[in-house]
Amino acid sequence: MSGTCAACDCELDETPIKVTIGGNTVEVCCDDCAQALREAHASQAQGDGI
Protein backbone atom coordinates (compact mmCIF):
# COMPACT_ATOMS: atom_id res chain seq x y z
CA MET A 1 0.00 0.00 0.00
CA SER A 2 1.26 3.43 -0.85
CA GLY A 3 0.04 6.86 0.07
CA THR A 4 0.68 9.82 2.28
CA CYS A 5 -0.59 10.91 5.66
CA ALA A 6 -3.60 13.23 5.46
CA ALA A 7 -2.08 15.43 8.17
CA CYS A 8 1.65 15.65 7.49
CA ASP A 9 2.19 14.13 4.02
CA CYS A 10 4.64 11.50 5.33
CA GLU A 11 4.65 8.16 3.53
CA LEU A 12 2.20 5.67 5.06
CA ASP A 13 3.44 2.23 6.06
CA GLU A 14 1.45 -1.00 5.86
CA THR A 15 -0.63 -0.14 8.95
CA PRO A 16 -2.05 3.38 8.61
CA ILE A 17 -4.54 4.68 11.16
CA LYS A 18 -8.00 5.40 9.74
CA VAL A 19 -9.74 8.54 11.01
CA THR A 20 -13.27 9.63 10.10
CA ILE A 21 -13.53 13.39 9.70
CA GLY A 22 -16.77 14.99 8.54
CA GLY A 23 -18.07 11.68 7.20
CA ASN A 24 -14.89 10.97 5.21
CA THR A 25 -12.31 8.37 6.21
CA VAL A 26 -8.70 9.40 5.81
CA GLU A 27 -5.46 7.64 6.69
CA VAL A 28 -2.74 9.04 8.91
CA CYS A 29 0.70 7.78 9.94
CA CYS A 30 0.46 8.04 13.73
CA ASP A 31 -1.72 8.81 16.74
CA ASP A 32 -0.37 12.37 16.91
CA CYS A 33 -1.59 13.10 13.37
CA ALA A 34 -4.95 11.44 14.12
CA GLN A 35 -5.41 13.65 17.18
CA ALA A 36 -4.36 16.76 15.26
CA LEU A 37 -6.98 16.10 12.58
CA ARG A 38 -9.69 15.45 15.16
CA GLU A 39 -8.84 18.69 16.98
CA ALA A 40 -8.76 20.69 13.75
CA HIS A 41 -12.14 19.29 12.71
CA ALA A 42 -13.65 20.00 16.14
CA SER A 43 -12.32 23.56 16.02
CA GLN A 44 -13.72 24.09 12.52
CA ALA A 45 -17.11 22.64 13.49
CA GLN A 46 -17.25 24.89 16.55
CA GLY A 47 -16.39 27.92 14.40
CA ASP A 48 -19.20 26.97 12.01
CA GLY A 49 -21.64 26.77 14.92
CA ILE A 50 -22.22 23.04 14.53
C-alpha positions, -999 to +999 in steps of 0.1 A: +000+000+000+013+034-008+000+069+001+007+098+023-006+109+057-036+132+055-021+154+082+017+157+075+022+141+040+046+115+053+047+082+035+022+057+051+034+022+061+015-010+059-006-001+090-020+034+086-045+047+112-080+054+097-097+085+110-133+096+101-135+134+097-168+150+085-181+117+072-149+110+052-123+084+062-087+094+058-055+076+067-027+090+089+007+078+099+005+080+137-017+088+167-004+124+169-016+131+134-049+114+141-054+136+172-044+168+153-070+161+126-097+155+152-088+187+170-088+207+137-121+193+127-137+200+161-123+236+160-137+241+125-171+226+135-172+249+165-164+279+144-192+270+120-216+268+149-222+230+145 
